[in-house]
Amino acid sequence: MLKFLKSLLLPSTGNTITLAEHDVPAWLDEREKAAREVLRAEVAEPVQAIQTAKAQLQLTVNNLQGADQDPEAHPRIKSIAKNSLPLFLKAMNTSLARELPEDPEEFYAAAVECVKGALNAARGQGRYLNVAFPDEMKDIRAGIDAIGREINTMTKAIGRFKEESARIAAARAAAGSLSAARNDRVHSLAKEKRLKERLCEITERLSSIETETARLNNDPAYLALENDRARCAELAAERDNLLRHYAALTMTASHVFRKAEKIAAKKKLSKEVHILKSAMEILSHHDVATAREVTGALEAACPVVQKMVDDGEIILKNRDERTVFSDTAAFSREVGDLCTRHCAVTGQFKEEEDLLASHPIPSRQRRLVREKEQLDHMQAREEQEHHDLLSAQKEREETIPHLYEELAKKLGEMKGETVQLVEDEPV
C-alpha cells in the first residue's frame, strides 16, 4: 500500500500531459491527500514505537520512586539524591504526561517536546541520581534514547511531507492568482460594458441638448426678446452711471463733513456732531437712500459746515469741494434728483429683468446650460475611468500567460512531467 501511495508522488516518465485548468484544485487535493497518507504510513511504526517507549519510560520513572539507593554510595551522595529525586520525578512526569495527538505533524511536535523535557530533567536534577540509582537512571536514559531514535526516523518523513506541502501550497497560490486574474477579467469586461453604455447615454443627451439649444436660439419668440434685453442693458448702464455720479458727489461732501465732525467734537458741540454723523452714515451706506432722507440730512448738515467754512475753521482744498459748498441748496437738489432717478431706473431695470427671467425660453436655456455642465463633468470622469480600466485590462492580459506558465511549471515539477494547461472557456 505504501509503495502504491509513494508511486503517486514520484516523478513520472518525463512525458507531456494535458491538464484542464478547472481540474487543478481537485488534482492538488488528491496530491495533498496522497502525501498525507504516505506520511501516515511512513510514521506508523515509529509512532507505535514511541508510544511503547514512552509507556515503558513512564513505568521506569514510576519504579524509581520506590527504588532503594545504592548502599555503597557516599552519605553525601545519598543526601543530595534524596533532595533531587522529587524534583526529577516531577519534571519527568510533567514531560511524559504530554498527550501525543493522532495527527502525524502534531504527534511529532509533541514527541519532540516530550523528549526535550525528559532530557532537560535527566541533565538537570537527574545527574545527581546517577550514582545513587545507577541501574534505574541507565534504563531512563535508554528509554529517552529509544524515543529519540524513533523521532529521528520520523524527521525525514516529516521533512519530505513539508517539502511536498510547500510545493502544493505554492501551486495553490499560483492557481489562486490565475483564478483571480481571470475573474478580474470577467468583472472588468462587464464594467467596461456598463461604462460604454453610460458614455453613450451621456453623448446622446449632450447631442440632444445641443439640438434643443440651437432650436431655442432661433425661436421667433426668443429673437423677439432682443429688444427687451437691449432695454435691460441700457437701464443697467444708466443705473450704474447714476450710482457713480452719486458716489462721487457724496464722497466729496462726506470728506468735508468728516472734518467738520472732528471740529465739532473738539468744541463739544454734541448736537452738531450727531447731525454730521447721521448725514455721513446716510451718504456712505451701500444702498442709495431716498431723496427725502438725503435732502433732509444735507439740509441739516450743510449749514453747520458752511458756518465753519465762513469762520475759516475749514479750508476747502479743491474745486469739487468749493463747487459743493458754493451753493449747498443746489447741491442738495442735485443729489436728491440723483436718488429719485436712481430709484426709478433701478425699479424699471428690476421689472425688465424679472420679465426676462420668467420667460420660458431663457429659463429653459439656463436649465440646459446647467445640465450640460453636469454632463460634461460626468463624461470627463467616465472617460478617465474607462481609460484607467483599459490600462488595467492590458496589464492583466499581459500577466495571465505568465501565470499559466508559472502554474504549469510548478505542477510539472511535482509530477516530473511537462504539464500543458488547457484554459477554461471564458465566462
Phi, psi and omega in degrees: 000315180297321179298321179294316180298318180296328180296334178289334184262341183287150176302145180273206190276357181091011178282173176262129179239157179250132182227127179288144183302319184288347179272351184299312181302316180295321180297318179292323177299316179296320179298316180293320179298317179295318180298320180290322178294320177299316179299314180299319181292319182291328184261001183302312181292309179297328177297314179297320180295320179295318179300315181295314182295323179295317179295319179295321179294321178297321179295318179297317179296319179297320179293331181295333184296327180253010183283152177269146178285160177298120183297338182273357181290150180294142180307322179298319178297317180298321181294316179296318181296321180299321180283328184277333186303312180300320180294319180295315181297320179297315180296317181293317181296323178297317180292316183286342179282348180299129180283144179253106183296167180284325180300129184304316182293317178293322177300315181299313181297318180292321179295321178298315179296323179298311180294320180300316179295318180295319178297317179299320179294317181294322181278344179268258181294336182294334183292340178276354183256352186297324182279321183286326181230067187297316183291314182297316181292329176295318179294323180295316179296323179294320179296319178295318179297322181297315178296318181300319180296318180292326177295320177299324177295320179292329187303316181296317180294318178297320179298315179297320180295318180295322177297316179294321179296321179295320178295319179295317180297320179295320178293321178296319179297318179295319178295322178296319179296319178295316180297319179296319180296319180291322176295319177300322179299315180298310181296323182294319179295321177295319179294320178299320179297317180295320179297317179297320179296317179295318179296322178296318179296317180296316180299316180297319180292321177297321177296321179295320179297317180298317179296315181293322178298316179297321179295319180294321181296333181259005180292132180305322180295326179287319180296330179291345180280353183302317180296320179295320178294321179295317178297319179296319179294321179296318179295321179296319179294318179296317178301316181293321178296317178299319180295318179296317179298314179300315181296320180296315180293311183292331177294319178297314180296317181298325179298316180289321178301323180295320176297315181296323180296323179293319179295316180297321179295321179294326181271003179060039177266083188298321180296314180296321178299316180296317180298314182293318180296319179297318179296315180296324179295317179294317183289330184267357181295145184291338174263139178290128181285171176287159180300322181296316180295316184292311182295325177297316180294319181292319180296333178276324187272325186299318178300325178297315180292317183302318179298319179294326177293313181297326180278358179080010179283334177237130177255121177282121193263345181219173185296321181299315179295319180294324179296315181299311187266007172282332178209085185293333178292317178295321178298317181296319179295318181298315180293320178298317178299320178298317180297316181297314182294318180298318180297317181294313181296319179298319178296318179295318179298317181297319179297314179297318181295318179295321179297316179295319183294327182275352180293136186298327185289308177300323178299315179295321179298319179295319178296321179294322179296315179296318180295321180296320178298317179296317181292323177298318178296315179298319181297316180297318180294315180294321179295321178294317179297321179294319178298315179296322180295317179296322178297317179295321178298317180298316180296320180293317180298330177284335183276324187303314178301323178293325178293321175299315180298317182295316180294316179299322179296315182294319177294319180296322179296324179287321187271343181075019179225163175279120183260128176248114182276137176258120183291140177292156177296140179297145180283000000 
